[in-house]
Structure formats: C-alpha cells, structure tokens
Amino acid sequence: MEKIINVGPLKSFGSLTFYLGSQLDELRESYIKGERLVPVWDLRNISPYGVSMSALTAFLSISKRIRDFIGQPIKVLIHWQPDFQEFLADIGFLHIANEFDLYDWQDMLGGYNTGSTNPKTKIFFYSNLPDIDKSDIEEVILWKDTKRQEIKHSIKFRLSNLFESKYFKERWSKNLESILTITAAELVVNSLLHGNDIAFVGVQRSRTGITTVICDSGIGFPKSMMFNNKNAKHFKNITHFQALVLASLQSKNKIGLYRAIDDVISTNGYVIMSSFNTEIRWENKFWTLAKNIENKFNVLGDDNILGEPITGFVDMGRIVEGYHKIFDKSLVGSRITFEIPFKR
C-alpha cells in the first residue's frame, strides 16, 4: 500500500519540517505495526522558482535514508518542467539522485538540456565514513586532521568558479575562500565522524554572500555527545538544545566547531544549527551571550539558559539577533547552514 507524502514547496528547511515531520512519523508507525506503507514523494507543489538550497540538500539526505530503509527507489509524482529539471541537473541534484538510485521518476524526467543555467548553486556529498577505533583519541585526531585537509582542498576545487574576483573584491575573496572551505570541511568531518552518516553539501552564491549547508540523516547531536565522549554518563538525558550549545562551545582553543562558528560570526555572517526538532541561529548577539556562559556545563538541565525558546513564527528582530527554536515535529539528523557576506 502506498503513502503519498507531500513535500511542500521546499521554500525553507522550516517548510520541509512542517510538511514532512508528521507524514514521516506516520510512515515509521506503519512499519512498527507491520503495515509497511510504501512512500511516494509528491513534488507537484514545488515551483521552479524560489526553491531553497538548504531544503533541497536536506531533502536529498532524507531521501537517501528512506531509500536505504525501504530497499528500493522512491516513486515520485512530479509535473513535467524541463527548465526546472535542467536546473536540478546543472547543480548536481540529479547526478546524486542517480548515484544512489534514489527515485523512480515515472517517466517524467527528460526533455531538458544541460549547462545553460547560471552555476550559482552546487550540491555534492562525502560518503567515506571513518574505519577507525573511535575510543582511540590519537587515531581519531589523526583521521580528523587528515580528512579535514583532504576535504578542504576538495571543496576549494569544486567551488573555484564561485570565488571569481568579478563578483567581489579580490582581497576579500581570498579571506572568504579560506573561512568557507575550512568551516565546511570541519562540518563535513563532524557529519562523517560524529553523525556517522553521509554528508550532503549545498553551496549557493547570491548578491550578498555565499551560503553553505551541510546535512546528514545520522544520529543527531545528543547521541553523538554520548557515543563520542568519555564522560557519556553526564549526557544521558541531554536535549537537542543542550547538545547543540555544548558542541558549539567545546574545543575553544582547538580547530573545531567553536572556531568555525566564531570565524563566520567575525565576518558578520550567521550559523544555523539544527538537530531533530531543535534549531539555533547564531548571530553576533546570541553567540556572544553563549560565549559568556560562565561554565558551559551549566547548560545541562537548563533549556532556558539563553532565554525562552521560540515555538512559532520568528520575526526579523529575532532573526538578526539570533534565537533558539523548537519545532512541533522533527526530522532525523543534523543540519548546519552558514552564510558569509561579501561585505563586512
């Protein structure tokens, strides 16, 4: 029996959570009950214009997890839109979909050319999970350092056309390139090592800056804190909010997530982190508040240490200051988006 799942317009990650959260819960319940509903993606509400790169990248990650779970390509309901299909081909979406045999397009894919859309957006992935003893700290550090450098150079090569000097001042472009590639490499390594899942990467250049998102459908931040920390007993009942904050504030004096966030914030950029049903947007004011917490472990047991979480609409005032948000529903895995502006 088929279950048609409306993915919505893919206008934002919040939109994706709103549409998929409840429907994926129903799908999981059906398997628990032994009904084994077969999911069908309904993409007919997607407009060719205004699709969010973050949502599109997260949708690929979710599709990979579900396809692996059901053991077959996911049937797709879609309008025949050659221009939109050309865009999906040019940014790498269709290549990844074919690589993992994610979708059954029902003969609705085709009739488009490639190479004529503006390559402002790219999506790619990294899938080499570490084959190491995670209890061996020295082995973990060596793997991270080696893999980080490897991925940094890979990202630099993949995105070389986005750093062309005609789009912004050469002096700034070199600084931006360094911050972006180092930050993205760190986040990809974290997905592979801590999330224990493939890292899908989406990058988009706009008039104001370059936005990057790293998505996985792995175990999420709380389980990662438990499985990858020698003091795991302290994180037994940790919430997604607490895990996100602790992960952000760790390793202040080493290469890691703290430095990655701090580097992005220093450019007047922002970082959005989400794990299952929880989202944190680090802007300068909110990040400064977090860094001033006297003892980072005070966050344990206190989900209001940075103020009350938002549960509904986020107004512009909160967006530019930063916030902590709880969604009604959740999506498996972790997602981190960061934007670095061209001008300080």
Residue pairs with C-beta under 8 A, 6 or more apart in sequence:
1 35
1 37
1 38
2 37
2 38
2 39
2 40
2 75
3 23
3 26
3 27
3 30
3 37
3 38
3 39
3 40
4 40
4 42
4 77
5 20
5 23
5 24
5 27
5 39
5 40
5 41
5 42
6 19
6 23
6 42
6 45
7 16
7 19
7 20
7 41
7 42
7 43
7 45
7 46
7 59
8 15
8 16
8 18
8 19
8 20
8 45
8 46
9 15
9 45
9 46
9 47
9 50
9 51
10 16
10 46
10 51
10 52
10 55
10 56
10 59
11 50
11 51
11 52
11 55
12 52
12 54
12 55
13 52
13 54
13 55
13 58
13 274
13 279
13 335
13 337
14 279
14 327
15 52
15 55
16 55
16 58
16 59
16 331
17 277
17 327
17 329
17 330
17 331
18 327
18 329
20 62
20 329
20 331
21 277
21 327
21 328
21 329
21 330
21 331
22 329
24 62
24 66
24 331
25 329
26 37
27 37
27 39
27 66
30 36
30 37
31 37
38 70
38 75
39 66
39 70
39 74
39 75
40 74
40 75
40 76
40 77
41 63
41 74
41 75
41 76
41 77
41 103
42 77
43 76
43 77
43 78
43 79
44 77
44 78
44 79
46 78
46 84
48 81
48 83
48 84
48 87
53 121
53 123
53 202
53 203
53 204
53 211
53 213
54 202
54 211
54 213
54 215
54 335
54 337
56 93
56 123
56 202
57 123
57 200
57 201
57 202
57 213
57 215
58 200
58 213
58 215
58 331
58 335
60 93
60 96
60 97
60 102
60 123
60 125
60 200
60 215
61 197
61 198
61 200
61 215
61 216
61 217
61 333
62 217
62 331
62 332
62 333
63 74
63 97
63 102
63 103
64 100
64 102
64 198
64 200
64 217
65 197
65 217
65 332
65 333
66 74
67 73
67 74
67 100
67 101
67 102
72 104
73 101
73 102
73 103
73 104
74 102
74 103
74 104
75 103
75 104
75 106
76 103
76 104
76 105
76 106
76 108
77 106
78 105
78 106
78 108
78 109
79 108
80 108
80 111
82 111
82 112
83 112
85 94
85 109
85 110
85 111
85 112
86 112
86 113
86 114
86 116
86 117
87 117
88 94
89 95
89 112
89 114
90 114
90 115
90 116
90 117
90 119
91 117
91 119
91 121
91 122
91 123
92 122
92 123
92 124
93 123
94 109
96 102
96 123
96 124
96 125
96 200
97 103
119 161
120 162
120 204
120 205
120 206
121 202
121 203
121 204
121 205
122 158
122 159
122 162
122 202
122 203
122 204
123 200
123 201
123 202
123 203
124 158
124 200
124 201
125 198
125 199
125 200
125 201
126 151
126 154
126 188
126 191
126 192
126 198
126 199
126 201
127 198
127 199
128 147
128 192
129 192
129 196
129 197
129 198
130 140
130 143
130 147
130 192
130 193
132 139
132 140
132 143
133 139
134 140
134 193
134 227
134 228
140 193
143 193
144 189
144 193
145 255
147 189
147 192
148 185
148 186
148 189
148 255
149 185
151 184
151 185
151 188
151 189
152 181
152 182
152 184
152 185
155 180
155 181
155 184
155 185
155 188
155 201
156 177
156 181
159 180
159 181
159 203
162 203
162 205
162 210
163 173
163 176
163 177
165 173
167 173
167 205
167 342
168 176
168 342
168 343
169 342
172 342
172 343
175 267
176 210
176 267
176 340
176 342
179 263
179 264
179 267
179 340
180 210
180 212
180 340
182 260
182 263
183 212
183 260
183 263
183 264
183 338
184 201
184 203
184 212
184 214
186 255
186 256
186 257
186 259
186 260
187 199
187 214
187 257
187 260
187 336
188 199
188 201
188 214
190 257
191 197
191 198
191 199
191 214
191 215
191 216
191 218
191 334
192 198
192 199
193 228
194 218
194 224
194 227
194 228
195 216
195 218
195 219
195 220
195 224
195 333
195 334
196 218
196 219
196 224
197 216
197 217
197 218
197 219
197 333
198 216
198 217
199 214
199 215
199 216
200 214
200 215
200 216
201 212
201 213
201 214
201 215
202 212
202 213
202 215
203 210
203 211
203 212
203 213
204 210
204 211
204 212
208 341
208 342
209 269
209 339
209 340
209 341
209 342
210 339
210 340
210 342
211 337
211 338
211 339
212 337
212 338
212 339
213 335
213 336
213 337
213 338
214 335
214 336
214 337
215 333
215 334
215 335
216 333
216 334
216 335
217 332
217 333
218 224
218 332
218 333
218 334
219 227
220 240
220 243
220 275
220 276
220 332
220 333
220 334
221 240
221 243
221 244
221 247
221 275
221 334
222 235
222 238
222 239
222 240
222 242
222 243
222 275
224 243
224 247
224 334
225 232
225 235
225 238
225 243
225 246
225 247
226 232
226 235
226 236
226 238
229 235
234 297
234 300
235 243
235 300
238 246
238 300
239 278
239 303
240 275
240 276
240 277
240 278
241 278
241 280
241 303
241 309
241 324
241 326
242 299
242 300
242 301
242 302
242 303
243 275
244 273
244 274
244 275
244 278
244 280
245 280
245 290
245 296
245 299
245 305
245 306
246 296
246 297
246 299
246 300
247 257
248 257
248 258
248 261
248 273
248 280
248 282
248 290
249 258
249 290
249 291
249 293
249 296
250 256
250 257
250 258
250 296
251 257
251 258
251 259
252 258
252 259
260 271
260 338
261 271
261 282
261 287
261 338
262 287
264 270
264 271
264 282
264 338
264 339
264 340
265 271
265 282
265 283
265 284
265 287
267 340
267 341
267 344
268 284
268 341
268 344
269 338
269 339
269 340
269 341
270 281
270 282
270 283
270 322
270 338
270 339
271 281
271 282
271 287
271 336
271 337
271 338
272 279
272 280
272 281
272 282
272 335
272 336
272 337
272 338
273 279
273 280
273 282
273 334
273 335
273 336
274 280
274 334
274 335
274 336
275 333
275 334
276 330
276 331
276 332
276 333
277 326
277 327
277 328
277 329
277 330
277 331
278 324
278 325
278 326
278 327
278 330
279 324
279 325
279 326
279 327
280 286
280 322
280 323
280 324
280 325
281 319
281 322
281 323
281 325
282 290
282 322
283 319
283 320
283 321
283 322
284 322
285 321
285 322
286 306
286 321
286 322
286 323
287 322
289 306
289 322
290 306
293 299
293 305
298 305
299 305
303 309
306 324
307 324
309 323
309 324
309 325
309 326
310 318
310 323
310 324
310 325
310 326
311 325
311 326
311 328
314 323
314 325
